[in-house]
Structures are given as C-alpha cells and as structure tokens.
C-alpha cells in the first residue's frame, strides 16, 4: 500500500534530477512486485528497476545488493514504509558539496517506547561504543558511491548503518546529518522483535568495536588505509603517484611499519629469551643457530628453485611461426625509453629500435627526457630519429626517478602491449613478434620476462662476474620461481606487459628505486601470471667498482623499499599473494637476499677473526650441531652457489667466463658492501637515484657506429 505513494513522492521530490528508482524485493508474497510492475509501466520517466533479493534475509543484505546493482554516482537509501520523508533527499544531495555522506537525523519520533529505545541505543552504542555522533539507526542516507571503495562492509542482517558509518568515518570520509521528521507507519505492522533486534544490533556493534580496538593498537592489522579511499588517482600531476600512498615507498615509516617491527622484535626477543630460560643455552648461541638454519633453508630453497627451472622450458616460437604472422594482425606496440644524461648512447638506441622487426606504423615509441638535460635533447635532435619516435619532455617535479618518467609517459601510450627499453639496450629484433605470439597463444599470461645478457661481458673482471650472475638469475632462478608459482621480481627493462595489467596495478611507484621488483610483487598480489620468453635483450655491464656499487646499492635499496611497502599489512599481503608458501618465498627472495648479503660480511669477518686470533669467544658461538650445520652451509653452500654461476655461464656458451665463477665469493663481498650502503642510504636519501653511466663500451672504431637519420621526431609537451 505504501509503494504507489512512495514512488509518487520520490518522483516529485527528485523532479528534473537524473535518477533511477531501485527496489529490492526480499521475496515478498503480498503482491508488492505486481504493484511495482504496474507503477513502472505507468512511470517510465523514473527508470524503475525491480531486483529480486538473492542473499540472506535482512535489510543489510538488501542494501548491499542494491549498491551492487546501482548505476549512479550518488546513492540515496530510504525505507519503503514512508516513515522517512522522500522530500528531504534533494537537500541531502546538496549537502554532498560539503560532505561525502549525509545521514537523516530523526526528529519528532512517534511511539514513546520506540523513541526511548532509539535514544538509548544511539547514545550507548552509537556515541559511547562506536564514537558516532549520528543517528546510527536512520533509514535515510545519501552518499557518494565512491565512499564504498575499500570499506569491506560485513554487517549483521540488520546492522548495515553502524557498520557503514563506523568504517567510513575511520577511513576519513566526511559525514554530516540533516534533521528530518519521522512519521508513524502508514500501512502494515513491523514483525521485528524490538528486543531481539536491539540485542543483535548491540552485539554487532560491540563486536565491531572490539575488532577495531585491536586494529587501532596494532596498526599493521588495520586496513585499508585512509589513502586507499579513492583507489588509483590517474590525474595526479603533483608527483605522478597513481597508487594510494600507503602502497608506495613515498614514506618508509608509517605507524603500520613501526608497530609491525615492534611486534616482530618483541616476539623474537621473547622467544629467544624464553628458549634461554628453558634450556640454559645462551642468547648468542641461539641467534647463531637461527642464522645457521636460515642459511641452510636458503640453500635448500635455491636448490629447489633451480631444480624446478630445469623442468620449465621458456616460451619459444619457431622462425616459421614468426614469419607466418600477418602484419595486418599485429597490434600497436608501445616502447617506453626513459633517458637522462644518455647523450653517448643515443645513436645506439635509435639503431637498436630501428632494427626491431615490427611494422613502423604500429610502433609507438616514446622517449622521455628531462627538460634540463640539454645534452641528451641535443643529441636526439642531431640524430634525427624516424617519425614514429616521439619525445616527451617531463615536468620538473619530484621525485627524479625512472618510474616517475614512466608514469608521465604511460597515459600517452597507445599500445595494447608495452615494453620498456633502457638507454643502452639492444633487444633481439624479433622480440616484439615473439611477445605478441606469446600473448596471443597464452591469454592467461599478463607479463613476459625476457632473458637479459651483456654485450660487454669480457670488458673487465667485474663484467665477467656480473655476467655470470645474470646467466644464473635469468636462466635458472627466475624460471624456477615461475614454475613454482612464486612471485617474481621483474627486470627493469625488456619486460613486456599487457597494458590492462599495468592499469590494474596503478602503473609504477615513482618513489621506489627498484620499481621492477615492486611491480612483480604487485602483479602477484592481483594473481597476474608471469612467464619467461626465450628472447634476449643485451645491456651494458658496469665496468668498474664504484659504478657497479652505485647501481647495485640502488637495486638493493629498492628491494628493501619493496619489502617495507608490502609488509605493512602482512596478513593482507599473505592472503593476496596466495598463502604462507608464497609469502615465505617472497621473504627469502626479496628481504632475505638483503639480509644474507649483510650477514655474509659479518660471517666473513668472524672467519677471518678466528683464523687470525683463534679466539675461543668466536668458537663459542658455534657449539656442536650449530658448527656442523654452519660448516655444511659454508663449504657445500658456497660450492653449490659457485656452481650455479658456473653452470649459468656454461649453458650460455660463455666458456671464457666459467673459470671466473670460481671467484664468486669476491663478488659476494662486493654485494655485502653494496647492501650496507643501500641500508644506510635508505635512511638518509631514500629516493635518490644513483645514475648508471652508459657508453663505456663504445671504445670501438668509428665505422662500427651508426649514422644519422634525416627525419625530425614529434615532441609532446606536458
């Protein structure tokens, strides 16, 4: 009996406002649906839709289903019993210019007993328990649909209101209210038991408050963060950070970081001292035993990963398959080339990109340049690249990082697929066609990691060891991680993406100096599949110690940043990445590699100290079983890791480098030094980008260098 009058009053109140009337039918048997269908047929201008309830009984589930089905950006919720005035909705909508949520505050309530119960509940459970100065039982609310983003509503059957308002307020949404009259029920009678419903509401409110009381103390359990209210901000031109701040390395210290670190430290200290109290074993020996177990676990893990890689061939395609590609079927492919102080290699990158076997009219090549990098800009102008090369001048804003440049360029990318090539990269000419075939034949794959190599592996002692490491990493380690389904820290270039996958993760974090590793983990959190493409991109290996340290410390600093970002909410991360097994693999692969590098320096110092002094103090750190486990890890582990580098070089046919793999321990000491430098730098200049200087390999005859081109490149100004 209320429905015709309700629809009429709603239509009259909303007037010329564009709207739809959405009715959720909770399996009624009183003819309500038939009445609604008659109203709909008679009022087509109101766009009346009727939805049959699918979930459990209760007002809360009806509202949630209605939210899912709604099409507007603003939602007004009103009970159908006409106790709430539809005429208040336009004024509430106007208040959305100030607030994100507007609640109807009931005044002049009818029914003495019900009024008393409502006042008691609103005061005791709304204000005192939940801290909500609103009418938490109000059946009239107007709010922006975006306020529901990341709220993770889980109300009791009749507890939508307090669940919604409490979580929205904690997330920082602005909530206001407007006084409304509350009328007698015009038709029918409520079948809700006031005592039972009140108890259920009170119990639900108490449970909600206790849950978030714990989260308020242990912030790493309290997600989502306020910065996640809006999702990805693709219009952010202040620093081109598209993902919410809490998902970025913009700050490495949040309350989530501090509380998680404090809890971990407390648990570790408690367990160690508890073990000491029970067994009498000294704290130092206990820590030594833990480290021995960690080294052994790392050895077993890498053996498992490498063994798994032998069973997983790379994605490969025959020359016949490549030749049979119809050029007209090829999609637009975007190539992003971020440049800074790269005048020396401009001709090389133009030559390498021009050698790619892909129709020029379907290549979308974007070169990013800093406006103050006059030398590189001039070098490009002198080279006169072909017309499908575009240059993009970056805005002079912080941070000054490669991922910031990529984020600036990303909205300009036209391709269905996208790849990044650094300044000095020379990819296989058929790499894009192979990537296209892989994406076509494997629609479940979102990212393709290629195999990286160096074109100057023999230039110095460091380049030889660097190349041996690359051979192992890209031919044995990453394929093993992929085979086991573990998260993969991607490479910074020559990784091919579906554009849609990058959109889903919010492109790159401009504050993470190893954005490739971070992207690999964020893709894993969304369940995106990565595979290994049998195509090689060659880059320049740094030739001397200090440039190598600068480059490697930047990578390691990014690993630390990535670990901090993703472990801010460890339980959420565990669920999103796929369980404890994948979380453990991440801990070993990303932060674990940093810990091992630094620990190696400490243990080498202990070894040298013992050999030179035969100190009984040092010897006391390794009693009985700990000594044998440590000795096994030291001798067998080092031999195995040396063998990994050796076999990696051998498999690539780099026989002249194989013998240098025997000197891998020297390389590991360099890694230890770079790791310490990275840890210190994280504290003092976390977003500093240690630029790698390219072009040291260009000591070749002039005739082997490429000539210039004659066509100017178009330029995009931001």
PyMOL commands that set and color helices and strands:
alter all, ss='L'
color gray80, all
select helices_A, chain A and resi 2-14+32-42+44-46+59-69+86-97+112-129+145-148+160-170+194-217+219-221+226-228+245-247+255-279+283-309+319-323+327-329+343-354+360-362+374-383+402-410+431-441+461-484+499-505+515-525+545-566+570-577+580-589+591-613+616-620+624-651+655-684+702-704
alter helices_A, ss='H'
color red, helices_A
select strands_A, chain A and resi 21-25+48-52+74-78+101-107+140-144+175-181+333-338+363-370+389-394+417-420+426-427+445-454+495-498+529-539+714-717
alter strands_A, ss='S'
color yellow, strands_A
deselect
rebuild
show_as cartoon
